Amino acid sequence: MSEEQRYQGLGVALGIAIGTAYVRETGGLEIPERSIRKADVKLERARLRKAVILAQRQVRRLQSRAKTMSGASSEELGFLLEAYQQMLNNSRLVRGADARIKDERINAEAAVQREILQITATFQAMDDAYISARLEDIREVGNRVIRNLTRKPLRAFSTAPAGSIIMTDQLTPADMAQIDPSQIAGAASVLGGVEGHTAIMARALALPTVLGAPDLLENLTPGDTIIVDGKAGRVVVNPSPETLAKFQRRRDAFKRETRQLNRLRGLSARSRDGTNFVLHANVDLPMEMPMVAQAGAEGIGLLRSEFLFMNRDVLPTEDEQYTVFRDIVKAMNGQRVTIRSLDIGADKPSELLTAGFGDTAASALGLRGIRLALIETDVLVTQFRAMLRVAADGPIRILLPMVSNVSEVYRARELLKKAATQLKRRKIAVPDPLPPLGVMIEVPGAALAADALAQASDFFAIGSNDLTMYTLAVDRANEHVAHLFDPLHPAVLRLIQFATSAALRGRIPISICGEMAGDPRYTALLLGLGLRELSMSPAAIPRVKQRIREMDALAAVTRANLIMDQTDAGRIATLLDDFNSLA
């Protein structure tokens, strides 16, 4: 038997998996390059078109798979795959490869590879973190086309034996779409970060996963016994009998803990000293509603509406949006649903809405969220009409994304009133007063102007993911800077505190959504900063509820005050972890 080996990486999804290694080395593709005759140019261009069409079909199958997933993984993957489709639809990559076949008279595989290299060189020269992060997406799409041309398709995980541990150099969100948690026990890769799309999807799948483990594949043999510790970020290859027994006991204990957490469904989120909290669910797709009920959510704190606009040839009608919203609102049986208006742009593309704006809609600093909606006002008013109609079926709130100044709120409120007037003219009942209109605090400018926004808004919802990204100028999906993405950075915490204090002064409700809300590590700090409403993936609710029930709110406030006096993120993390360990 081989000697036990241990590798340290980043734990991104809780749980312990024990199984046999299913090794996939993606590596680089060997691209044959050859000159072609003028008479063969037409044939070679046809080969390229056929490979692109096949790639589009492959991505559509992944999109269908994504729709069956739950939690944040569905949205993350849906947006990414939509971007893949755009890259396969007469994009620079496809056009450039086709031109190279015609002008340089080279085979299609080489033409695609040369175009990837040219785009990479151009983008890298821009020295922009967001653009750099998109290079991996371009490479993946291009390699998919090349594999179709060379007839060397990427092996799907469906061939992995039951109980396998996926071991690979890199896991992409598209890879995650092919993983069946009932078949695959866990996963580990050489590359990857805690806050990327892949990590979010692993957590949504409840698949024990470790990313960013250097040298993981060096001495690995398919069929080796593997242990993946998704909490500690540890991978053990060919464990000793003693190590195996220890982790089996930990795995069994984790399963028991999970069963115990499920018993919390009917209990309140109340601290030991009697402070009540509200735990809401984030919802990406209607199919998640059974999970919301199972988790014991007290409402929906964030219903993302982007899914209605993705992978479509025409915009959704008012009636179509109303029907979807109605079914979700009715399923909540009188519990409040917060519907976010469409948040399109940046890494959430929709060809229907962004085609005419070029790169400005693709940029994280460009036309996205409310900025785009206030240009495409007809689309926003249509969505507002659907929201107002569904208010008759249950309590709702309307949430505006990417707000940075008060004028955007005032303009949106005018459009909401316009939508109400249009419905009244059609003899359709409109709630009086209109549903509360709130803003997401997800850019530093909004947090710093929170006092003014509180006067124009009915409630706040802090988007911790984007707030951290914009505050620290860090793209969490970019492996070169992902380690800098730190929600415990003093600047991020001060902005959260400032926004929360402004909401309390303005006497308006405030909640927080995003990864921070669903991570029990941050619960005490968030509550200590004054937050009493948290919205998260349904799967995260039991653990957060447990953390609330085992702590004193007053002690959390005291510790939060101490933390806010610190200037170093490492010291903050230590103080927070020490406090959590006391429970």
LOGU-537889 format. One record per residue (C-alpha): residue in one letter; z, x, y. Coordinates in Angstrom, 3 decimals. Layout:
BEGIN
<site a,<Z,X,Y>>;
...
//
This chain:
BEGIN
<site m,<0.000,0.000,0.000>>;
<site s,<-0.850,1.232,3.489>>;
<site e,<1.944,2.269,5.790>>;
<site e,<3.267,-0.251,8.317>>;
<site q,<1.688,0.069,11.760>>;
<site r,<2.768,-1.598,15.005>>;
<site y,<0.764,-2.281,18.141>>;
<site q,<2.039,-3.555,21.479>>;
<site g,<0.024,-5.893,23.633>>;
<site l,<0.571,-8.976,25.780>>;
<site g,<2.067,-12.078,24.233>>;
<site v,<0.135,-15.047,25.632>>;
<site a,<0.974,-17.940,23.275>>;
<site l,<4.347,-18.495,21.626>>;
<site g,<4.855,-18.503,17.903>>;
<site i,<4.688,-16.158,14.927>>;
<site a,<1.659,-16.029,12.659>>;
<site i,<1.498,-14.289,9.289>>;
<site g,<-1.818,-13.997,7.500>>;
<site t,<-4.691,-11.761,6.447>>;
<site a,<-6.956,-9.889,8.840>>;
<site y,<-10.367,-11.371,9.615>>;
<site v,<-12.009,-8.530,11.516>>;
<site r,<-14.776,-9.061,14.014>>;
<site e,<-16.020,-6.115,15.982>>;
<site t,<-18.275,-7.416,18.729>>;
<site g,<-19.279,-3.950,19.928>>;
<site g,<-22.544,-3.246,21.684>>;
<site l,<-25.907,-4.511,20.473>>;
<site e,<-28.596,-2.053,19.412>>;
<site i,<-31.620,-3.185,21.364>>;
<site p,<-35.026,-2.105,20.086>>;
<site e,<-37.350,-1.312,22.993>>;
<site r,<-41.091,-1.128,22.557>>;
<site s,<-44.209,-1.465,24.652>>;
<site i,<-46.427,-4.457,24.044>>;
<site r,<-50.122,-5.039,24.586>>;
<site k,<-51.381,-7.199,27.430>>;
<site a,<-52.666,-9.658,24.850>>;
<site d,<-49.112,-10.045,23.455>>;
<site v,<-47.412,-10.804,26.773>>;
<site k,<-47.847,-14.555,26.395>>;
<site l,<-46.400,-14.481,22.883>>;
<site e,<-43.413,-12.373,23.987>>;
<site r,<-42.644,-14.694,26.909>>;
<site a,<-42.746,-17.593,24.446>>;
<site r,<-40.217,-15.735,22.239>>;
<site l,<-37.924,-15.429,25.235>>;
<site r,<-38.209,-19.129,26.083>>;
<site k,<-37.463,-20.066,22.469>>;
<site a,<-34.368,-17.814,22.408>>;
<site v,<-33.136,-19.285,25.711>>;
<site i,<-33.595,-22.862,24.453>>;
<site l,<-31.669,-21.970,21.297>>;
<site a,<-28.887,-20.463,23.415>>;
<site q,<-28.727,-23.664,25.469>>;
<site r,<-28.321,-25.662,22.261>>;
<site q,<-25.582,-23.307,21.104>>;
<site v,<-23.704,-23.712,24.378>>;
<site r,<-24.086,-27.503,24.227>>;
<site r,<-22.469,-27.456,20.790>>;
<site l,<-19.602,-25.447,22.265>>;
<site q,<-19.351,-27.995,25.085>>;
<site s,<-19.030,-30.783,22.533>>;
<site r,<-16.294,-28.819,20.806>>;
<site a,<-14.543,-28.273,24.137>>;
<site k,<-14.353,-32.010,24.762>>;
<site t,<-12.210,-32.388,21.634>>;
<site m,<-9.685,-29.840,22.862>>;
<site s,<-6.648,-30.718,24.885>>;
<site g,<-4.698,-29.323,27.810>>;
<site a,<-5.852,-26.670,30.196>>;
<site s,<-8.167,-25.181,27.570>>;
<site s,<-10.586,-28.079,27.867>>;
<site e,<-11.053,-27.722,31.611>>;
<site e,<-11.191,-23.941,31.562>>;
<site l,<-13.770,-23.886,28.785>>;
<site g,<-15.744,-26.794,30.221>>;
<site f,<-16.180,-25.058,33.562>>;
<site l,<-17.098,-21.774,31.901>>;
<site l,<-19.667,-23.309,29.563>>;
<site e,<-21.212,-25.219,32.434>>;
<site a,<-21.646,-21.867,34.184>>;
<site y,<-23.270,-20.498,31.009>>;
<site q,<-25.749,-23.366,31.034>>;
<site q,<-26.631,-22.617,34.631>>;
<site m,<-27.285,-18.970,33.713>>;
<site l,<-29.654,-20.158,30.991>>;
<site n,<-31.488,-22.565,33.280>>;
<site n,<-34.107,-20.557,35.166>>;
<site s,<-31.437,-18.246,36.574>>;
<site r,<-31.990,-14.738,37.876>>;
<site l,<-31.252,-13.419,34.390>>;
<site v,<-33.935,-15.522,32.711>>;
<site r,<-36.480,-15.203,35.534>>;
<site g,<-35.932,-11.446,35.732>>;
<site a,<-36.369,-10.925,31.999>>;
<site d,<-39.536,-13.003,31.994>>;
<site a,<-40.958,-10.990,34.902>>;
<site r,<-40.190,-7.704,33.131>>;
<site i,<-42.106,-8.824,30.052>>;
<site k,<-45.107,-9.618,32.238>>;
<site d,<-44.927,-6.663,34.630>>;
<site e,<-43.467,-3.881,32.471>>;
<site r,<-44.968,-5.032,29.170>>;
<site i,<-41.851,-4.571,27.102>>;
<site n,<-40.399,-6.701,24.335>>;
<site a,<-38.141,-9.629,25.218>>;
<site e,<-34.920,-8.037,23.890>>;
<site a,<-35.388,-4.969,26.054>>;
<site a,<-36.354,-7.105,29.046>>;
<site v,<-33.108,-9.090,28.831>>;
<site q,<-31.081,-5.908,28.413>>;
<site r,<-32.735,-4.212,31.409>>;
<site e,<-32.107,-7.282,33.561>>;
<site i,<-28.427,-7.359,32.547>>;
<site l,<-28.108,-3.700,33.540>>;
<site q,<-29.849,-4.345,36.876>>;
<site i,<-27.629,-7.327,37.728>>;
<site t,<-24.557,-5.343,36.705>>;
<site a,<-25.509,-2.438,38.949>>;
<site t,<-26.139,-4.779,41.882>>;
<site f,<-22.868,-6.685,41.462>>;
<site q,<-20.742,-3.594,40.915>>;
<site a,<-22.044,-2.172,44.184>>;
<site m,<-20.548,-5.188,45.968>>;
<site d,<-17.040,-4.013,45.065>>;
<site d,<-15.788,-7.596,44.857>>;
<site a,<-13.192,-8.561,42.255>>;
<site y,<-14.475,-12.102,41.789>>;
<site i,<-18.087,-10.972,41.405>>;
<site s,<-17.058,-8.255,38.974>>;
<site a,<-15.304,-10.816,36.828>>;
<site r,<-18.534,-12.806,36.540>>;
<site l,<-20.288,-9.802,34.997>>;
<site e,<-18.633,-10.462,31.653>>;
<site d,<-20.013,-13.989,31.713>>;
<site i,<-23.518,-12.685,32.460>>;
<site r,<-23.276,-10.133,29.655>>;
<site e,<-22.113,-12.769,27.182>>;
<site v,<-24.964,-15.119,28.054>>;
<site g,<-27.508,-12.291,27.919>>;
<site n,<-26.169,-11.014,24.598>>;
<site r,<-26.372,-14.520,23.170>>;
<site v,<-30.087,-14.603,24.028>>;
<site i,<-30.567,-11.096,22.590>>;
<site r,<-28.834,-12.081,19.350>>;
<site n,<-31.171,-15.035,19.051>>;
<site l,<-34.150,-12.727,19.571>>;
<site t,<-32.911,-10.160,17.028>>;
<site r,<-31.709,-12.869,14.658>>;
<site k,<-28.241,-11.328,14.589>>;
<site p,<-26.025,-14.258,15.562>>;
<site l,<-22.350,-13.740,16.276>>;
<site r,<-20.320,-14.617,13.211>>;
<site a,<-18.435,-17.865,13.675>>;
<site f,<-14.792,-18.095,12.744>>;
<site s,<-15.582,-21.051,10.494>>;
<site t,<-16.248,-18.547,7.720>>;
<site a,<-12.738,-17.129,7.948>>;
<site p,<-10.476,-18.007,4.994>>;
<site a,<-7.596,-20.408,5.635>>;
<site g,<-4.591,-18.649,7.130>>;
<site s,<-6.632,-15.819,8.660>>;
<site i,<-5.610,-13.787,11.700>>;
<site i,<-8.578,-13.100,13.986>>;
<site m,<-8.660,-9.394,14.859>>;
<site t,<-11.301,-8.366,17.383>>;
<site d,<-11.933,-6.198,20.397>>;
<site q,<-12.287,-9.168,22.743>>;
<site l,<-11.729,-12.916,22.593>>;
<site t,<-13.676,-15.056,25.022>>;
<site p,<-13.120,-18.719,25.913>>;
<site a,<-16.299,-19.465,23.962>>;
<site d,<-14.685,-17.800,20.944>>;
<site m,<-11.641,-20.016,21.342>>;
<site a,<-13.892,-23.054,21.141>>;
<site q,<-14.750,-22.057,17.598>>;
<site i,<-11.170,-21.691,16.420>>;
<site d,<-9.619,-24.451,14.354>>;
<site p,<-5.811,-24.014,14.540>>;
<site s,<-5.463,-25.692,11.144>>;
<site q,<-7.658,-22.930,9.671>>;
<site i,<-6.781,-19.908,11.831>>;
<site a,<-3.121,-18.822,11.925>>;
<site g,<-3.287,-16.509,14.944>>;
<site a,<-5.349,-14.010,16.889>>;
<site a,<-5.152,-10.567,18.468>>;
<site s,<-7.572,-8.494,20.518>>;
<site v,<-7.864,-5.094,22.153>>;
<site l,<-8.806,-6.535,25.551>>;
<site g,<-7.525,-9.472,27.602>>;
<site g,<-4.765,-10.507,29.986>>;
<site v,<-1.939,-13.010,30.255>>;
<site e,<-3.445,-15.232,32.949>>;
<site g,<-7.107,-15.367,31.911>>;
<site h,<-9.021,-18.338,30.545>>;
<site t,<-8.605,-17.173,26.969>>;
<site a,<-4.822,-16.968,27.320>>;
<site i,<-4.591,-20.440,28.838>>;
<site m,<-6.636,-21.860,25.992>>;
<site a,<-4.550,-20.071,23.353>>;
<site r,<-1.431,-21.681,24.805>>;
<site a,<-3.117,-25.086,24.849>>;
<site l,<-4.074,-24.651,21.169>>;
<site a,<-0.516,-23.492,20.348>>;
<site l,<-2.118,-20.527,18.570>>;
<site p,<0.100,-17.397,18.379>>;
<site t,<-1.960,-14.811,20.223>>;
<site v,<-1.631,-11.234,21.462>>;
<site l,<-4.189,-9.778,23.871>>;
<site g,<-4.607,-6.330,25.366>>;
<site a,<-3.380,-4.309,22.351>>;
<site p,<-4.994,-0.832,22.536>>;
<site d,<-6.159,0.883,19.311>>;
<site l,<-5.683,-2.373,17.397>>;
<site l,<-8.791,-1.965,15.247>>;
<site e,<-8.733,1.783,14.596>>;
<site n,<-7.150,1.780,11.134>>;
<site l,<-7.671,-1.860,10.233>>;
<site t,<-9.232,-3.111,7.007>>;
<site p,<-10.306,-6.725,6.408>>;
<site g,<-7.720,-8.438,4.247>>;
<site d,<-4.771,-6.403,5.578>>;
<site t,<-1.565,-8.380,6.016>>;
<site i,<-1.003,-9.118,9.711>>;
<site i,<1.942,-10.392,11.744>>;
<site v,<1.310,-11.683,15.279>>;
<site d,<4.337,-12.229,17.520>>;
<site g,<2.984,-14.268,20.419>>;
<site k,<6.219,-14.013,22.407>>;
<site a,<6.938,-10.292,22.189>>;
<site g,<3.259,-9.310,22.253>>;
<site r,<3.582,-7.379,19.007>>;
<site v,<1.113,-7.000,16.139>>;
<site v,<2.269,-5.559,12.811>>;
<site v,<-0.315,-4.373,10.273>>;
<site n,<0.672,-4.119,6.593>>;
<site p,<4.363,-4.798,7.230>>;
<site s,<7.008,-3.467,4.878>>;
<site p,<8.791,-6.020,2.659>>;
<site e,<11.791,-5.862,4.993>>;
<site t,<9.664,-6.439,8.119>>;
<site l,<7.755,-9.261,6.458>>;
<site a,<10.966,-11.019,5.424>>;
<site k,<12.394,-10.668,8.949>>;
<site f,<9.336,-12.224,10.578>>;
<site q,<9.161,-14.981,7.971>>;
<site r,<12.701,-15.957,8.949>>;
<site r,<11.734,-15.889,12.638>>;
<site r,<8.647,-17.980,11.952>>;
<site d,<10.696,-20.571,10.084>>;
<site a,<13.247,-20.618,12.909>>;
<site f,<10.458,-21.192,15.466>>;
<site k,<9.156,-24.131,13.442>>;
<site r,<12.631,-25.632,13.303>>;
<site e,<12.989,-25.139,17.047>>;
<site t,<9.671,-26.901,17.615>>;
<site r,<10.829,-29.870,15.550>>;
<site q,<14.062,-30.004,17.553>>;
<site l,<12.151,-29.920,20.814>>;
<site n,<10.142,-32.915,19.696>>;
<site r,<13.407,-34.866,19.495>>;
<site l,<13.869,-34.439,23.257>>;
<site r,<11.095,-36.923,23.985>>;
<site g,<13.390,-39.835,24.711>>;
<site l,<16.026,-37.831,26.592>>;
<site s,<16.187,-37.363,30.352>>;
<site a,<15.451,-34.125,32.171>>;
<site r,<18.973,-33.804,33.543>>;
<site s,<20.873,-30.569,34.097>>;
<site r,<24.390,-30.030,32.732>>;
<site d,<25.853,-30.751,36.169>>;
<site g,<24.034,-34.059,36.444>>;
<site t,<20.964,-33.257,38.572>>;
<site n,<17.917,-35.290,37.574>>;
<site f,<14.389,-33.898,37.465>>;
<site v,<10.975,-35.429,36.860>>;
<site l,<8.491,-33.911,34.420>>;
<site h,<4.884,-34.997,34.762>>;
<site a,<1.797,-34.108,32.752>>;
<site n,<-1.425,-32.470,33.845>>;
<site v,<-4.451,-34.224,32.357>>;
<site d,<-7.945,-32.789,32.106>>;
<site l,<-9.660,-35.368,29.889>>;
<site p,<-8.935,-38.965,28.794>>;
<site m,<-8.600,-37.845,25.180>>;
<site e,<-5.344,-36.101,26.120>>;
<site m,<-3.506,-39.360,26.748>>;
<site p,<-1.921,-39.536,23.256>>;
<site m,<-0.425,-36.069,23.892>>;
<site v,<1.013,-37.279,27.206>>;
<site a,<2.818,-40.121,25.463>>;
<site q,<4.002,-37.875,22.644>>;
<site a,<5.460,-35.328,25.082>>;
<site g,<7.512,-37.937,26.913>>;
<site a,<5.953,-37.341,30.340>>;
<site e,<7.266,-39.550,33.146>>;
<site g,<3.862,-39.864,34.752>>;
<site i,<0.736,-37.856,35.461>>;
<site g,<1.247,-35.324,38.221>>;
<site l,<-2.325,-34.063,38.201>>;
<site l,<-5.357,-35.906,36.861>>;
<site r,<-8.349,-33.646,37.363>>;
<site s,<-11.482,-35.645,38.094>>;
<site e,<-14.016,-32.797,37.747>>;
<site f,<-14.846,-33.730,34.159>>;
<site l,<-16.672,-36.770,35.509>>;
<site f,<-19.134,-34.499,37.316>>;
<site m,<-19.725,-31.827,34.682>>;
<site n,<-22.640,-31.570,32.248>>;
<site r,<-24.521,-34.478,33.817>>;
<site d,<-27.993,-35.161,35.101>>;
<site v,<-26.840,-37.806,37.614>>;
<site l,<-23.676,-38.345,39.622>>;
<site p,<-21.094,-40.737,38.145>>;
<site t,<-21.171,-44.215,39.647>>;
<site e,<-18.229,-45.957,41.241>>;
<site d,<-17.946,-48.300,38.251>>;
<site e,<-18.020,-45.411,35.794>>;
<site q,<-15.235,-43.571,37.608>>;
<site y,<-13.233,-46.765,37.962>>;
<site t,<-13.447,-47.458,34.227>>;
<site v,<-12.189,-43.996,33.313>>;
<site f,<-9.362,-44.104,35.872>>;
<site r,<-8.408,-47.637,34.814>>;
<site d,<-8.010,-46.715,31.151>>;
<site i,<-5.763,-43.777,32.048>>;
<site v,<-3.656,-45.744,34.537>>;
<site k,<-3.173,-48.628,32.113>>;
<site a,<-2.170,-46.213,29.351>>;
<site m,<0.721,-45.005,31.548>>;
<site n,<2.292,-48.503,31.563>>;
<site g,<3.427,-48.520,35.164>>;
<site q,<4.215,-44.806,35.462>>;
<site r,<2.596,-43.142,38.464>>;
<site v,<-0.729,-41.321,38.165>>;
<site t,<-1.749,-38.704,40.750>>;
<site i,<-5.545,-38.427,40.853>>;
<site r,<-7.031,-35.321,42.429>>;
<site s,<-10.320,-35.792,44.239>>;
<site l,<-13.181,-33.711,42.900>>;
<site d,<-12.509,-29.973,43.016>>;
<site i,<-15.989,-28.508,42.596>>;
<site g,<-17.068,-24.998,43.564>>;
<site a,<-16.274,-21.338,42.742>>;
<site d,<-15.626,-21.150,38.992>>;
<site k,<-16.062,-24.939,38.678>>;
<site p,<-19.801,-25.338,39.211>>;
<site s,<-21.722,-28.587,39.230>>;
<site e,<-25.454,-28.223,39.722>>;
<site l,<-25.588,-31.767,41.043>>;
<site l,<-23.394,-30.897,44.011>>;
<site t,<-23.741,-27.173,44.598>>;
<site a,<-27.423,-26.415,43.955>>;
<site g,<-28.304,-26.620,47.626>>;
<site f,<-25.575,-24.275,48.817>>;
<site g,<-26.348,-21.133,46.813>>;
<site d,<-23.740,-18.368,46.732>>;
<site t,<-21.410,-20.038,49.228>>;
<site a,<-20.472,-22.630,46.587>>;
<site a,<-20.032,-19.946,43.935>>;
<site s,<-17.528,-17.973,45.963>>;
<site a,<-13.798,-18.549,45.655>>;
<site l,<-13.746,-18.268,49.455>>;
<site g,<-16.702,-20.555,49.995>>;
<site l,<-17.468,-24.255,49.644>>;
<site r,<-15.045,-25.687,47.107>>;
<site g,<-12.602,-28.558,46.888>>;
<site i,<-12.144,-30.595,50.039>>;
<site r,<-14.575,-28.364,51.958>>;
<site l,<-17.474,-29.402,49.774>>;
<site a,<-16.275,-33.008,49.561>>;
<site l,<-16.217,-33.339,53.359>>;
<site i,<-19.876,-32.306,53.418>>;
<site e,<-20.845,-34.593,50.541>>;
<site t,<-18.952,-37.503,52.059>>;
<site d,<-20.888,-40.191,50.208>>;
<site v,<-19.687,-38.714,46.917>>;
<site l,<-16.088,-38.597,48.139>>;
<site v,<-16.153,-42.145,49.518>>;
<site t,<-17.562,-43.399,46.208>>;
<site q,<-14.711,-41.709,44.381>>;
<site f,<-12.184,-43.128,46.859>>;
<site r,<-13.511,-46.650,46.202>>;
<site a,<-12.984,-46.159,42.466>>;
<site m,<-9.443,-44.913,43.099>>;
<site l,<-8.586,-47.816,45.390>>;
<site r,<-9.856,-50.316,42.838>>;
<site v,<-7.723,-48.819,40.081>>;
<site a,<-4.608,-49.104,42.255>>;
<site a,<-4.515,-52.748,41.181>>;
<site d,<-3.901,-51.596,37.599>>;
<site g,<-0.920,-49.345,38.299>>;
<site p,<0.683,-47.009,40.842>>;
<site i,<-1.489,-44.095,41.914>>;
<site r,<-1.531,-41.279,44.446>>;
<site i,<-4.553,-39.405,45.754>>;
<site l,<-4.445,-35.606,45.944>>;
<site l,<-6.773,-33.423,48.041>>;
<site p,<-7.611,-29.921,46.720>>;
<site m,<-8.026,-26.684,48.681>>;
<site v,<-6.722,-28.037,51.978>>;
<site s,<-6.231,-25.348,54.615>>;
<site n,<-5.766,-27.287,57.853>>;
<site v,<-4.599,-30.639,59.190>>;
<site s,<-8.034,-31.754,60.360>>;
<site e,<-9.219,-31.920,56.746>>;
<site v,<-6.431,-34.358,55.926>>;
<site y,<-7.199,-36.540,58.930>>;
<site r,<-10.889,-36.606,58.045>>;
<site a,<-10.140,-37.484,54.416>>;
<site r,<-7.831,-40.287,55.541>>;
<site e,<-10.624,-41.692,57.709>>;
<site l,<-12.949,-41.669,54.713>>;
<site l,<-10.286,-43.368,52.587>>;
<site k,<-10.041,-46.141,55.192>>;
<site k,<-13.845,-46.371,55.204>>;
<site a,<-13.812,-46.835,51.433>>;
<site a,<-11.196,-49.578,51.802>>;
<site t,<-13.306,-51.367,54.426>>;
<site q,<-16.357,-51.258,52.163>>;
<site l,<-14.385,-52.800,49.296>>;
<site k,<-13.014,-55.549,51.522>>;
<site r,<-16.554,-56.453,52.548>>;
<site r,<-17.339,-56.853,48.855>>;
<site k,<-14.315,-59.165,48.486>>;
<site i,<-12.514,-56.644,46.295>>;
<site a,<-8.741,-56.461,46.671>>;
<site v,<-7.421,-53.330,48.348>>;
<site p,<-3.767,-52.265,48.176>>;
<site d,<-1.783,-52.584,51.397>>;
<site p,<-0.563,-50.056,52.249>>;
<site l,<-3.163,-47.688,50.867>>;
<site p,<-2.046,-45.288,48.089>>;
<site p,<-0.223,-42.133,49.264>>;
<site l,<-2.566,-39.315,50.273>>;
<site g,<-1.303,-35.807,49.569>>;
<site v,<-2.503,-32.224,49.670>>;
<site m,<-2.411,-29.305,47.290>>;
<site i,<-0.692,-26.222,48.628>>;
<site e,<-2.825,-23.521,47.035>>;
<site v,<-3.920,-21.259,49.894>>;
<site p,<-1.533,-19.219,52.041>>;
<site g,<-2.763,-20.942,55.201>>;
<site a,<-1.668,-24.321,53.855>>;
<site a,<1.767,-23.002,52.887>>;
<site l,<2.295,-21.383,56.291>>;
<site a,<1.141,-24.563,58.045>>;
<site a,<3.191,-26.794,55.753>>;
<site d,<5.271,-28.246,58.595>>;
<site a,<2.134,-29.537,60.300>>;
<site l,<0.586,-30.699,57.024>>;
<site a,<3.775,-32.580,56.177>>;
<site q,<3.248,-34.704,59.292>>;
<site a,<-0.260,-35.637,58.158>>;
<site s,<0.398,-35.995,54.428>>;
<site d,<2.360,-38.319,52.190>>;
<site f,<3.246,-35.691,49.576>>;
<site f,<2.635,-32.077,48.496>>;
<site a,<1.645,-30.531,45.178>>;
<site i,<1.839,-26.742,44.910>>;
<site g,<-0.990,-25.206,42.881>>;
<site s,<0.719,-22.027,41.724>>;
<site n,<-2.320,-20.428,40.059>>;
<site d,<-4.595,-20.440,43.093>>;
<site l,<-1.711,-19.798,45.489>>;
<site t,<-0.900,-16.586,43.627>>;
<site m,<-4.562,-15.572,43.434>>;
<site y,<-5.255,-16.097,47.120>>;
<site t,<-1.967,-14.599,48.282>>;
<site l,<-2.394,-11.386,46.292>>;
<site a,<-6.220,-11.258,46.451>>;
<site v,<-6.286,-10.979,42.664>>;
<site d,<-8.737,-12.596,40.278>>;
<site r,<-6.648,-13.182,37.157>>;
<site a,<-9.781,-13.144,34.988>>;
<site n,<-10.724,-9.631,36.126>>;
<site e,<-9.243,-7.131,33.670>>;
<site h,<-9.184,-4.403,36.321>>;
<site v,<-6.785,-6.272,38.580>>;
<site a,<-5.240,-8.913,36.289>>;
<site h,<-2.042,-6.863,36.003>>;
<site l,<-1.510,-7.456,39.728>>;
<site f,<-1.416,-11.240,39.243>>;
<site d,<2.326,-11.845,39.544>>;
<site p,<3.838,-15.227,40.473>>;
<site l,<7.147,-13.435,41.074>>;
<site h,<5.708,-11.380,43.911>>;
<site p,<7.992,-11.919,46.923>>;
<site a,<5.091,-13.145,49.057>>;
<site v,<4.219,-15.880,46.551>>;
<site l,<7.829,-17.006,46.219>>;
<site r,<8.313,-17.113,49.980>>;
<site l,<5.246,-19.318,50.364>>;
<site i,<6.566,-21.669,47.669>>;
<site q,<9.933,-21.739,49.400>>;
<site f,<8.357,-22.326,52.815>>;
<site a,<6.229,-25.227,51.558>>;
<site t,<9.170,-26.786,49.715>>;
<site s,<11.440,-26.546,52.755>>;
<site a,<8.728,-28.063,54.962>>;
<site a,<8.348,-31.001,52.581>>;
<site l,<12.086,-31.580,52.528>>;
<site r,<12.221,-31.436,56.337>>;
<site g,<9.295,-33.829,56.538>>;
<site r,<10.939,-36.137,53.991>>;
<site i,<7.921,-36.184,51.704>>;
<site p,<7.869,-35.595,47.924>>;
<site i,<6.779,-32.200,46.603>>;
<site s,<5.890,-31.072,43.095>>;
<site i,<4.415,-27.957,41.508>>;
<site c,<1.660,-27.737,38.939>>;
<site g,<-0.054,-24.769,37.330>>;
<site e,<1.178,-22.222,34.829>>;
<site m,<4.514,-21.618,36.592>>;
<site a,<5.543,-25.247,36.172>>;
<site g,<5.037,-25.157,32.408>>;
<site d,<6.771,-21.834,31.745>>;
<site p,<10.531,-22.159,31.020>>;
<site r,<11.023,-18.639,32.341>>;
<site y,<10.381,-19.909,35.881>>;
<site t,<12.141,-23.281,35.616>>;
<site a,<15.507,-22.226,37.015>>;
<site l,<13.890,-20.386,39.928>>;
<site l,<11.653,-23.317,40.864>>;
<site l,<14.551,-25.735,40.712>>;
<site g,<16.691,-23.312,42.687>>;
<site l,<14.031,-23.278,45.411>>;
<site g,<14.386,-27.039,45.790>>;
<site l,<11.683,-28.426,43.510>>;
<site r,<12.627,-31.471,41.460>>;
<site e,<9.182,-32.539,40.202>>;
<site l,<7.178,-30.343,37.840>>;
<site s,<3.737,-31.106,36.385>>;
<site m,<2.397,-29.215,33.396>>;
<site s,<0.394,-29.328,30.194>>;
<site p,<1.893,-32.010,27.919>>;
<site a,<2.671,-29.388,25.262>>;
<site a,<4.932,-27.523,27.708>>;
<site i,<7.161,-30.488,28.593>>;
<site p,<9.683,-30.237,25.698>>;
<site r,<10.577,-26.578,26.334>>;
<site v,<10.910,-27.083,30.080>>;
<site k,<13.072,-30.155,29.479>>;
<site q,<15.275,-28.158,27.137>>;
<site r,<15.685,-25.424,29.763>>;
<site i,<16.725,-28.017,32.370>>;
<site r,<19.255,-29.656,30.054>>;
<site e,<20.978,-26.373,29.231>>;
<site m,<21.470,-25.067,32.786>>;
<site d,<23.486,-25.887,35.905>>;
<site a,<21.367,-26.773,38.906>>;
<site l,<23.965,-25.385,41.317>>;
<site a,<23.955,-22.041,39.501>>;
<site a,<20.150,-22.044,39.668>>;
<site v,<20.291,-22.519,43.432>>;
<site t,<22.746,-19.626,43.774>>;
<site r,<20.555,-17.338,41.696>>;
<site a,<17.430,-18.391,43.618>>;
<site n,<19.122,-17.484,46.895>>;
<site l,<19.933,-14.044,45.501>>;
<site i,<16.358,-13.618,44.277>>;
<site m,<14.899,-14.543,47.646>>;
<site d,<16.834,-11.682,49.223>>;
<site q,<14.903,-9.197,47.065>>;
<site t,<11.785,-7.310,48.070>>;
<site d,<10.671,-5.973,44.698>>;
<site a,<8.980,-8.106,42.042>>;
<site g,<10.520,-6.006,39.255>>;
<site r,<14.028,-6.599,40.575>>;
<site i,<13.234,-10.314,40.901>>;
<site a,<12.075,-10.459,37.302>>;
<site t,<15.264,-8.736,36.118>>;
<site l,<17.521,-11.121,38.036>>;
<site l,<15.633,-14.121,36.721>>;
<site d,<15.614,-12.947,33.112>>;
<site d,<19.323,-12.108,33.282>>;
<site f,<20.047,-15.634,34.492>>;
<site n,<17.894,-17.165,31.757>>;
<site s,<19.667,-15.116,29.099>>;
<site l,<22.994,-16.717,30.037>>;
<site a,<21.856,-20.134,28.829>>;
//
